[in-house]
Amino acid sequence: MAGSALGDLAVAVSAAGGLGALACASLSPDRIREEVSSIRQRAPGPLNLNFFSHPTPQSDSQREASWRSRLAASGAALGVEPAGSSGPGGRAPFDATACALVEELLPEVVSFHFGLPSSDLLERVQATGARILSTATTVAEARWLEDHGCDAIIAQGIEAGGHRGMFLTTDLNTQSGTMALLPAVVDVVSVPVIAAGGIADARGIAAALGLGAAAVQLGTAYLRCPEAASSPLHRAALREAANRTTALTNVFTGRPARGLVNRLMLELGPIACDIPEFPLPAVMLAPLRAKAESMGLEDFSPLWAGQAAAMATEIPAAELTRLMAAAALEISQASVMA
Ligand SMILES: Cc1cc2nc3c(=O)[nH]c(=O)nc-3n(C[C@H](O)[C@H](O)[C@H](O)COP(=O)(O)O)c2cc1C
């Protein structure tokens, strides 16, 4: 979970027998090295390094100027201007530098969001012996990922928090919920399928296993754990999740992602047309977000969360993992016996 989790969460999940993951999209190579070294010292289990594999954004000055003026109007009271599109705050796509890092650090699993990198880079990752995962949001994407060498596929339903992993389609209207997508993907691919989206307790895990999932990937459920790197503002919003709603929005980064509804989503979206390409809007928004956050305001911050956000609890991640896994197995065994 880029921006919301670092090595501590991976270590805690791994200690409970889960697959710990480090989201690398917003980390520098040196920071990734540091985190991996710290994880390796504390967690003997396998490690998943996660990268974004979006295309490098094309700058479009007209689009950027228009988005800049919309951001400026929205943040006028803060007294800061939006940044240009080339400043810090972006998310790097998987490139030759990231690939060399994988060759150096040798994670057991490498997962991608937004498709897969170019075939030459993917072959280099495969040559390290790492298992390759990526996210599918449609049956067509799942087939494509299997055809292009994925060892397992994450079926991400529309309920999921954070960015939609969609890469063959941009049509949000045809995206499915986990309960429909998961069995449809299980039926057409021969690799294991990992269920993601709206799963936040043992009932959800047991349901996903019943629908043919080989494993589950939970995000939002861990955001309130002490080991997560969620900001105080994000945590405060999550505590109130039962009284709030989530929506899909592209106004923070240029790509659709699910988060708790807040001011920027209401003022400029939740889905804006003619927005600069991912991740340029995040770069442009950065000064407004920083100023608002320094004033204790969540108005310009992405509060990524899935539809089951109200079920996230504030307990240590290893305990949460053990409790959910044990209760899910109990439910699954009881349904087999019945
Ligand atoms: C705060 C947050 C950050 C996320 N960042 C990433 C990421 O960096 N890479 C990725 O592959 N998926 C990311 N996701 C999506 C998750 O991998 C997963 O699909 C999602 O959390 C599952 O739905 P759930 O949040 O309802 O559990 C993120 C999700 C959240 C909530």
The ligand as a MOL file (V3000), in Angstrom:
LIG
                    3D

  0  0  0     0  0            999 V3000
M  V30 BEGIN CTAB
M  V30 COUNTS 31 33 0 0 0
M  V30 BEGIN ATOM
M  V30 1 C -4.1010 2.8150 1.0570 0
M  V30 2 C -3.9960 1.8360 -0.0650 0
M  V30 3 C -2.8690 1.8620 -0.8710 0
M  V30 4 C -2.7470 0.9230 -1.9120 0
M  V30 5 N -1.5850 0.9180 -2.6410 0
M  V30 6 C -1.3650 -0.0930 -3.5170 0
M  V30 7 C -0.0870 -0.2440 -4.1340 0
M  V30 8 O 0.8440 0.5270 -3.9000 0
M  V30 9 N 0.0640 -1.2820 -4.9860 0
M  V30 10 C -0.9370 -2.1840 -5.2570 0
M  V30 11 O -0.7140 -3.1210 -6.0170 0
M  V30 12 N -2.1570 -2.0370 -4.7050 0
M  V30 13 C -2.3830 -1.0290 -3.8390 0
M  V30 14 N -3.6080 -0.9300 -3.2150 0
M  V30 15 C -4.6930 -1.8620 -3.5900 0
M  V30 16 C -4.5430 -3.1740 -2.8230 0
M  V30 17 O -3.5030 -3.9070 -3.4040 0
M  V30 18 C -5.8220 -4.0500 -2.8960 0
M  V30 19 O -6.2210 -4.2500 -4.2200 0
M  V30 20 C -6.9580 -3.4700 -2.1080 0
M  V30 21 O -6.5230 -2.9000 -0.9050 0
M  V30 22 C -7.9790 -4.5670 -1.7990 0
M  V30 23 O -9.1760 -4.0300 -1.3640 0
M  V30 24 P -9.4930 -3.6320 0.1720 0
M  V30 25 O -8.7890 -2.3240 0.3680 0
M  V30 26 O -10.9680 -3.5100 0.2020 0
M  V30 27 O -8.9190 -4.7020 1.0420 0
M  V30 28 C -3.7790 -0.0020 -2.1770 0
M  V30 29 C -4.9210 -0.0010 -1.3660 0
M  V30 30 C -5.0410 0.8960 -0.3210 0
M  V30 31 C -6.2580 0.8390 0.5480 0
M  V30 END ATOM
M  V30 BEGIN BOND
M  V30 1 1 1 2
M  V30 2 1 2 3
M  V30 3 2 2 30
M  V30 4 2 3 4
M  V30 5 1 4 5
M  V30 6 1 4 28
M  V30 7 2 5 6
M  V30 8 1 6 7
M  V30 9 1 6 13
M  V30 10 2 7 8
M  V30 11 1 7 9
M  V30 12 1 9 10
M  V30 13 2 10 11
M  V30 14 1 10 12
M  V30 15 2 12 13
M  V30 16 1 13 14
M  V30 17 1 14 15
M  V30 18 1 14 28
M  V30 19 1 15 16
M  V30 20 1 16 17
M  V30 21 1 16 18
M  V30 22 1 18 19
M  V30 23 1 18 20
M  V30 24 1 20 21
M  V30 25 1 20 22
M  V30 26 1 22 23
M  V30 27 1 23 24
M  V30 28 2 24 25
M  V30 29 1 24 26
M  V30 30 1 24 27
M  V30 31 2 28 29
M  V30 32 1 29 30
M  V30 33 1 30 31
M  V30 END BOND
M  V30 END CTAB
M  END
